[in-house]
């Protein structure tokens, strides 16, 4: 990590905190950040504010060197993670399966980015009563995933084209997922409810990991581990229904029935796999395009109306389309980065 002109001052301060105190950077990177601290009092103030808020969010009152002392320190100013987050592992426990296999360098970059996002979220944390702050907003683009680490040890994995608003307060933790899909791994705290609002309803953690998918007019909740309470209406905590592991429920204006599912299969999107059971091909294609940069064009309404059951590997759409043509009355044409799906012509 290194300072960039495109990042905000708060983001730079969070990256500086990561490099100098959490110890997730090499010596040369820490040296560059010490130079950044020495550039201006504004940099030092932003760093110390970020660090104070991070420590407050973790419930710490540890005496640290000032930003000026770190900037002038010729030695390594890094501190081990355990010193900053006592009793917590460097990476929060993840009961869910990991995503696609990445190189060592990619995983290191992902871990560092996760810690940085956690630091940025911590800046928005409020421990005292007062005006409710604006939520922190996170968006992902097409084919993009994002991992957030919260100050309380909770973690969120956002799928492509997701919009999430995060508000961490002293008495509650609230999240609003207006589009897309996300997996929430909640650190249970009875004094601070963990609630996700999506569509016309809400989901409250009871010490668990769960997946929420928010589509226009419909939300689907899948429990991966533990339990959640699901309800409809703006008032959370009333007339909720409890879901346990491997249970799923969808709701619009009203709640649907509880279904028993394989939660691993339902959340396989983290592994680059998508599974469908008796879904219109038009809906399958629309979903695939959120995860892949390749365009898939359904040229005939009759093709979109076909129902599909099976799994799709995001990185192998060409193979999927070829298999589709062998099983369904569909002909596939590859045109650059586009897959064109049309009705198969009958031989004359």
N, C-alpha and C positions, 0 to 999 in steps of 0.2 A: 504494500500500500504506500501511496505517496500523495502529497497534496496535489489537488487538481483545481484549475480555475473554475470548472463547471460546478463544483460542489459548494454548498452553502457554508457559511462560517460554522454553524452548529454541526454540520456533517463533518467538516474538517476537524473540529474539536473532538468529536466522537472517535474519528480515526486516530487522532493523536493519543487519546486515552487508551485506545486499543493497543497502540504500538508501545507506549511508554510505561503503562501500568499493568495491563493484562498480560503482556509479554507474548503476543501472537505475531511478532515481526522479527526480522533478522536485524543484526547490529547496524548495518548500513541504513536500513529503513528508519530505525530509531534515531540514528544520527541526523537524518534529514528532518525528522519531526522536531528534534530539539532545535534545529535551525529555524524551523517554522515558528516555534514558540518565541525565539529570540527576535523575530522580525518586528513585532509590535506589541504594545500593551493590550490591544484589542484581542490578539490571538491568545495571550496569556489569560485574560479575563474569561474568554469563551471556554478555554480548557478547564479552568478551575470551576466555573459554573457547571459545566457538563459533569465533572468528576464529583462535585458536591451532590448534585441531583442523583447521580448514579448510586453513590454511597447511601443517600437517604432512602432511595428505593429499595436497597438491600438491607436497610436497617442498621447500617454501620456508622461508627463514629471513630474511624481510624485516622490518626494523624499522618498526613502525607507531606512530602516535600512540595513547596510551592512550584508553580509553573516556571518562575524565574530560576529557582534552584535546579530544576530539571534541565532547563535550557543551558545552564552553565556547567552542568555536571559532565566532566570528561569521561566518566565511567558509564556502564550500562545502567539505565534508569528503570529497567523493566522489573515488574513484581510478578510473582507467580499468581496464577488464577486463584489458587486456594486462599491467598491472602486477601483477595478482594471479595470472594464469594465463599465464605466458610461454610462447610457442610454440604457443598454442592459440587458435583463433578464439573469438569471443564465443559462437557457437552451434556445437556439434559437427557435423561433416559428417554428412549424412543420405543414405545411398545409396538410401533408399526413397522412394516417392512421398509427397507431403504429403497431409494430410487435406482435408476440405471447405474451400472458400474461405471465409475469415472477413474481417470488417472489419479495418481497420488497428488500431483500438482493441482488438479481440478478440485479434489476433495479438500485440500488445504485452503484453497481459495474460497470454497463454499463455507468452510468452518469460520474463516476470518470474516467473511461477509455476514454470516449469521450473528457473530458477536457484535459486529458493528451496528447492524440493525437493532439488536437488543439495546445497545447504548443509546441510539437515537430515540427509541421508544421510551427509555428511562427519562430522557429530558422532558417528556410530556407528562410524567407521573406527578400527581398532586397528593400531598399527605395532609393538607390542612383544609378546613372549610373555606369557602369563598366562591366567587363566580365560577361556574362550570366552564372549563377550558374547551376549546374546539378539539374535536377528535383528530387523531393522526390518520391520514388517508394513504392507503397503499393500493396500487394498481399493477396488474400484470398485463403484458401484451400477448399477442398471438404466439403460441409456441413457447411461452415463458413461464417458469415457475419461480416462486420466491419463498424463502424460509425466514420466518421471524422468530427471534428469541426474546421473550418478555422479561421484565425485571423480576417477576415472581417465579421464574423458572418454567412457565408455560411456553409452549411452542406452537407455531402455526405454519403449515405449508399451504401456500396458495397455488392453485392451478392456473392455467392460461385464461386470459381475459376475465380476471376476477377483480372486483372492486370491494375493498374492505375498509371500514372505519373503526379505529381502535380508540377507546377511551378508558384509561387506567386511573381510577380514583381511589381514595382511601377506603371507601365503604363498598365499592363495587367495581367489577371489571365488565365492560359492555363492548360488544362487537356488532357491527351491522354489515352483513354480507348482502349487497344488493344485486350482484351478478357473479356467475362463475362458481367455482368449487373450492373448498378449503378443508383441510384436516386440522382439527384443534386437539392438542394434547394439553389438558388443563392441570395445573397444580392446584389441588383442592385446598380451599380456605373457606371454612364455614362463615367467617366474618365478612368475607368479600365475595359475594356471588359472582359466578362466571356465566354470563348470559350472551347468547348469540341471537340476534334478531335477523330474520330473513323472510321476505315475502309478507304474508299476513300472520306470521306466528313467531314463536321464540323457542329456544332450546337452552336449558339450564344444566350445567355440569353437576354430576354427583360423584366426582372423582374418576375421570375417564379420558378416553380418546374417542373422538367421533368425527364423522365426515358430514359436511353440509353442502348440498348443491342447490343453488338458487337460480331457477329459470323463470322466465316471465309467467306469472300465474301459478307456478308450482315450485315447491321446495321439497327436497328429499333428504332425510336424516338417516345415517347408518351408524350404528354403535360398533366401534372396533374393540373397545375394552371398557369394563365398568358399566355405568348406566347414565342415562340422561332423562330429563323430564321435558316433554314436548307439549306445547299448547298453542292455541290460536288466539288472536286478539292482541291488543296493545298492552294489556295488563299481564305482566309475567308473574308466574307463581300461583296462578289460579286455574283450577280445573285441568291440570296437566296430566299427561299419560306417561308412565315410566316405560322406557325402552332399555332392554338389556343387551348384552353382547350378541352380535350376529342377528340383531333385529333392525328392521328398517320401517320407516313410515314416511309417507308423502302427504303434503297438505297444500291446499289453496286457501279458499275462504273457510273451509272446514277440514278436519282431520280425516285421513283415510285409515284403512285397516293396517294393523301391524303385520309385517311379513317377516318370515325367517329367511335369511340370506347368508351367503358366505361373505363376511366383511372383507376378507382378503381379496376376493375377486372384485367386489364392489369398489375397492380403493386401489386396484391394480394400475390405475393411471400414473401412480408414482413410479412404477416400474416400466413405464412406456407401453403398457398394455391396456386396452379398453375392451370391455365385455358387454355384449348386448343379448337380450333375450326377447325375441319376437317384437323387434322395433322396426318401424317404417324406415326404409333405406334413406329416405329424405332426411329424417332426424339423425340417423347414424352419420351421414355425410356432414351435416351441419356441425355435429359434435367433433368429428375428426378434424375439421378445418380449424378448430380452436387450438388443437394440439400440434398441428403440422403447418409448415410454411407452404406446403404444396396445395394448390387449388384443386378441388374436385367439383366438377360441373355436372349436374344431372340434367341431361338435355331433353328427356321425355318424362312427363308426369307419371306415366305408367311404371317407369323405373323407380321413381321416388316412392310409389305406393307399395312396392314389394316389401315384405317383412323379412328381416334378417335376424339370425341367431348365430352367434359365434364371437370370436375374439379377433382383435386387430392389433398388430404391432405398429406403433406410430412410425418407426424408422423403416418399415417395409411395406409402404402403401402400394407400391407397384406389384409386389407379390400378392397382396390382398386383393387388388383389383383383378389380377389374372385369375385367381381362384374364384372370384365372384363370377366371372364370365363363364367358368366351367360348370357352375351349379345353377345359376339363374339365367333367365333369358335376357342377358345384358351383353352388349359388346363394348369393349374398352379401347380407347385411343389415347396414346401418350403424346402430348404436345408440349415439349419442353418441361416446365414445372407444373403442368396441368394434366389432370386425368379427366377425360371426357367419358361419361357414362350415358349410353343411348340404348334404346330397345333393340334387341337382336332382330335383324331382318330375316324373314323367312326365305328359304331357297325357292326360286321359281322353277 
